[in-house]
Amino acid sequence: MSTHEPVSVASIREQILDAAVTCFLERGYDRTSLDDIAARSGLSTAEIHSHFADKGEIHSALLEVMSELLSDRKSVVEGKR
């Protein structure tokens, strides 16, 4: 019997995005490579490519997450939630 829990696509994407934001903050976007993100996330570049086409797509996903967080925060502040 395996003790490994199945990993969801969402949790892998989150793992990649967490690693990417750390790398972008430490090295800057231009100096961060997919190899850097792979090393930080503990995943292979092939695994990253199965979720994101390239570094730009990872960046776009991070911007989307940040936009959602800011929108949620704004709703809370304005009493809409």
C-alpha positions as CSV (number, residue, x, y, z in Angstrom):
1,M,0.0,0.0,0.0
2,S,1.4,3.4,-1.0
3,T,1.7,6.1,1.6
4,H,1.9,8.8,-1.1
5,E,-1.1,11.1,-1.5
6,P,-2.1,12.0,-5.0
7,V,-0.9,15.5,-5.9
8,S,-3.5,17.8,-7.5
9,V,-2.8,19.9,-10.5
10,A,-3.7,23.0,-8.5
11,S,-1.2,22.2,-5.8
12,I,1.6,21.6,-8.4
13,R,0.7,25.0,-10.0
14,E,0.8,26.6,-6.6
15,Q,4.2,25.0,-5.9
16,I,5.6,26.4,-9.2
17,L,4.1,29.9,-8.6
18,D,5.5,30.0,-5.0
19,A,8.9,29.1,-6.4
20,A,8.7,31.6,-9.2
21,V,7.7,34.5,-7.0
22,T,10.6,33.7,-4.7
23,C,13.1,33.6,-7.6
24,F,11.7,36.8,-9.2
25,L,12.1,38.6,-5.9
26,E,15.6,37.3,-5.3
27,R,17.0,37.5,-8.8
28,G,14.6,39.7,-10.8
29,Y,12.4,38.5,-13.7
30,D,15.1,38.8,-16.4
31,R,17.8,36.9,-14.4
32,T,15.4,34.1,-13.4
33,S,15.4,31.0,-15.6
34,L,13.0,28.0,-15.7
35,D,15.9,26.0,-14.3
36,D,16.0,28.3,-11.3
37,I,12.2,27.9,-10.8
38,A,12.5,24.1,-11.2
39,A,15.3,23.9,-8.7
40,R,13.4,26.1,-6.1
41,S,10.2,24.1,-6.6
42,G,11.8,20.7,-6.5
43,L,10.2,19.9,-9.9
44,S,11.8,19.2,-13.3
45,T,11.6,21.7,-16.1
46,A,9.5,19.1,-18.0
47,E,7.0,19.1,-15.1
48,I,6.9,22.9,-15.2
49,H,6.3,22.9,-19.0
50,S,3.4,20.5,-18.5
51,H,1.7,23.4,-16.6
52,F,3.1,26.5,-18.2
53,A,4.4,27.1,-21.7
54,D,7.2,29.4,-20.6
55,K,8.4,31.9,-17.9
56,G,6.1,34.6,-19.4
57,E,3.0,32.4,-18.8
58,I,4.2,31.8,-15.2
59,H,4.5,35.6,-14.8
60,S,1.0,36.1,-16.2
61,A,-0.4,33.6,-13.8
62,L,1.3,35.4,-10.8
63,L,-0.2,38.7,-12.0
64,E,-3.7,37.0,-12.1
65,V,-3.3,35.7,-8.6
66,M,-2.2,39.1,-7.3
67,S,-5.1,40.8,-9.1
68,E,-7.5,38.3,-7.5
69,L,-6.0,38.9,-4.0
70,L,-6.2,42.6,-4.4
71,S,-9.8,42.4,-5.6
72,D,-10.7,40.2,-2.7
73,R,-9.0,42.6,-0.3
74,K,-10.8,45.6,-1.8
75,S,-14.1,43.8,-1.4
76,V,-13.4,43.2,2.3
77,V,-12.3,46.8,2.9
78,E,-15.5,48.1,1.2
79,G,-17.6,45.7,3.2
80,K,-18.8,43.8,0.1
81,R,-18.0,40.4,1.6
